[in-house]
Amino acid sequence: MFQQIFAFIIILFFLVRLFWQKKKENIDSREFVFWLFFWLGSGLVVVFIKKMDNLVAELGFSSAGIDVLFYLSILLLFSLVFRLRIRQEKIDREITKIIREIAISNKQNER
Amino acid sequence: MKIFCIIPAFNEEKNIGPVVSEVKKYVDQVVVVDDGSVDQTVNVSLLNGAVVLKHIVNRGQGAALETGNVYALRSGADIVVHFDADGQFVANEIQDVVRPINSDECDIVFGSRFMNKKSNLPLVKEKIIIPLAHVINKLLIGKTLTDPQNGFRAMNRQALSVIKINQRGMAHCSEIIYKAFKNRLRIKEIPVTVIYNDFGQSFGGGVKIIKDLLISKLID
């Protein structure tokens, strides 16, 4: 019970932060909806944690529901880091294009 | 035929002057792309007769070459030569590299240290880094040349318009080879001399090239 309350507090903290970021217009609607569903879904999983054990057992996993969630969250983290890396690379290329155009338009001729 | 020589330079105030003066004898325009240097590279290049394009922040050798390529295309160059700023290439060999393009034998010419001419290649580079580069090129881009990491090359307008360098670091050598084959350009290798002032590409640099090539495989 204590662990569940603790998990709820953490989820609540991130939900408040999410709404705060949205209010400040730091994130777009698509990203807001994604994280809203993510944290609400996490809350549901915490509420039905016992049922998760049964579900995981029915699916044929030998570990407890919380362990499977842990593995899934690591997978999710990896995919998010990967997406960020790809996005960073694309932004990097855009910056290079801008620097290139500035360099060409400010061409300096021989003295 | 209007020949432009593109020289990417980063903090090369000591070497760039003699390089520009020598290269100028063999081409119509020397274009130094200063990649965010904090020394006198720009001034020295201008005083020696080069046109200078300055990156306001450092973007890497590949990015600097592409800046030169874009500028050359827009300025009506017929042939573009890539040349290093550190004085490791021999300027009069520009004639050898350009000749097969002038006579319409090929679209792109790559310089090679491993043909007739003898370069004083460091042992680690000869025995480990270059063979490794061959394996990586074969695995990642499916093609390789006798010298996969040579920065001395020339290309005509057709090659220039289809080869867009996205690799802003040192992986651009492999990228150019890949795009030359992919676009079915007529390719030729020419022996060139390389004078080693220092070691050049480090092992860590080699690892970065592999990482950059892998990421670009996922993006492009």
Interface residues (C-beta under 8 A of the other chain):
Chain A: R85 I86 E89 K90 D92 R93 I95 T96 I99 R100 I102 A103 I104 N106 K107 Q108 N109 E110 R111
Chain B: V33 V42 L46 L47 N48 G49 A50 V51 V52 L53 K54 H55 I56 V57 R59 A63 E66 T67 V70 Y71 R74 N166 R168 I215 S216 L218 I219
